Amino acid sequence: MPLPNDPDPLVFQRVKGALKSVGISQKDLAKRFGLAQGVVSTALSGGNEKTFRRIVELLEQEHGIDPLQLWGEGERGDKILNELQAIKSELQGLRTEMETLKRLIQHKK
């Protein structure tokens, strides 16, 4: 998912705070990702989306940080709710189609 067009500056602060809480420094990230520390610093200030995403994924996957805790309810939460609504709608369509197929099969017997 791309960063919102105008991300909340708090997103970057939340990610920095999460890194601190799990004991990961910028130097650790740079070494882990094979990058210069300046690239990590730039990412944590919003200047490198690809590296920023990698950092967020690391926090989510390896440290169990809830993405909503990082992104905030407004940015990521709205998108998740929209995707959930689309999934529910698609599921309802599949259920209807299955019922139609079931009736067709029973009719042919």
C-alpha positions as CSV (number, residue, x, y, z in Angstrom):
1,M,0.0,0.0,0.0
2,P,1.5,3.4,-0.9
3,L,1.9,6.0,1.7
4,P,-1.1,8.4,1.8
5,N,-0.5,11.5,-0.4
6,D,-0.1,13.7,2.7
7,P,0.8,11.3,5.5
8,D,0.3,12.4,9.1
9,P,3.8,13.4,10.4
10,L,2.9,11.4,13.5
11,V,3.3,8.2,11.5
12,F,7.0,8.7,11.4
13,Q,7.2,9.6,15.1
14,R,5.1,6.4,15.9
15,V,7.5,4.2,13.9
16,K,10.5,5.8,15.6
17,G,8.9,5.2,19.0
18,A,8.1,1.6,18.1
19,L,11.7,1.0,17.0
20,K,13.0,2.5,20.3
21,S,10.6,0.3,22.3
22,V,11.9,-2.9,20.7
23,G,15.5,-1.7,21.0
24,I,16.3,-1.2,17.3
25,S,18.5,1.7,16.3
26,Q,19.0,3.3,12.9
27,K,22.4,1.7,12.8
28,D,20.8,-1.7,13.4
29,L,18.3,-1.1,10.6
30,A,21.0,0.1,8.2
31,K,23.1,-3.1,8.9
32,R,20.0,-5.3,8.6
33,F,18.9,-3.9,5.3
34,G,22.4,-3.4,3.9
35,L,21.9,0.4,3.6
36,A,23.7,3.5,4.6
37,Q,22.4,4.9,7.9
38,G,21.5,8.1,6.1
39,V,19.1,6.2,3.9
40,V,17.3,4.9,7.0
41,S,17.3,8.3,8.5
42,T,15.7,9.7,5.4
43,A,13.1,7.0,5.4
44,L,12.2,7.7,9.0
45,S,11.6,11.3,8.0
46,G,9.3,10.4,5.1
47,G,11.9,10.7,2.3
48,N,12.2,7.1,1.2
49,E,8.9,5.2,0.9
50,K,10.4,1.8,0.0
51,T,12.8,1.7,3.0
52,F,10.1,3.1,5.3
53,R,7.7,0.3,4.2
54,R,10.5,-2.3,4.9
55,I,10.9,-0.9,8.4
56,V,7.1,-1.0,9.1
57,E,7.0,-4.6,7.8
58,L,9.8,-5.6,10.1
59,L,8.0,-4.1,13.1
60,E,4.7,-5.8,12.1
61,Q,6.1,-9.2,11.2
62,E,9.0,-9.7,13.6
63,H,7.9,-7.7,16.6
64,G,4.1,-8.0,16.5
65,I,3.5,-4.2,16.3
66,D,-0.1,-3.6,15.3
67,P,-0.2,-1.7,12.0
68,L,-3.0,0.5,13.2
69,Q,-0.8,1.6,16.1
70,L,1.7,2.8,13.5
71,W,-0.6,4.3,10.9
72,G,-3.3,5.6,13.1
73,E,-7.0,4.9,12.7
74,G,-7.6,7.6,10.0
75,E,-5.1,6.6,7.4
76,R,-4.8,2.9,7.5
77,G,-8.0,2.2,9.3
78,D,-10.3,3.8,6.7
79,K,-8.6,1.8,4.0
80,I,-9.0,-1.5,5.9
81,L,-12.7,-0.8,6.5
82,N,-13.2,-0.1,2.8
83,E,-11.4,-3.3,1.9
84,L,-13.4,-5.3,4.4
85,Q,-16.7,-3.9,3.0
86,A,-15.6,-4.9,-0.6
87,I,-14.7,-8.4,0.7
88,K,-18.2,-8.7,2.3
89,S,-19.9,-7.6,-0.8
90,E,-17.9,-10.0,-2.9
91,L,-18.7,-12.8,-0.5
92,Q,-22.4,-12.1,-0.7
93,G,-22.2,-12.2,-4.5
94,L,-20.5,-15.6,-4.3
95,R,-23.1,-16.9,-1.9
96,T,-25.9,-15.8,-4.3
97,E,-24.1,-17.5,-7.2
98,M,-23.7,-20.7,-5.2
99,E,-27.4,-20.8,-4.4
100,T,-28.2,-20.3,-8.1
101,L,-25.9,-23.1,-9.1
102,K,-27.3,-25.4,-6.4
103,R,-30.8,-24.8,-7.7
104,L,-29.7,-25.5,-11.2
105,I,-28.1,-28.8,-10.2
106,Q,-31.2,-29.8,-8.2
107,H,-33.4,-28.9,-11.2
108,K,-31.3,-31.2,-13.5
109,K,-31.7,-34.2,-11.3
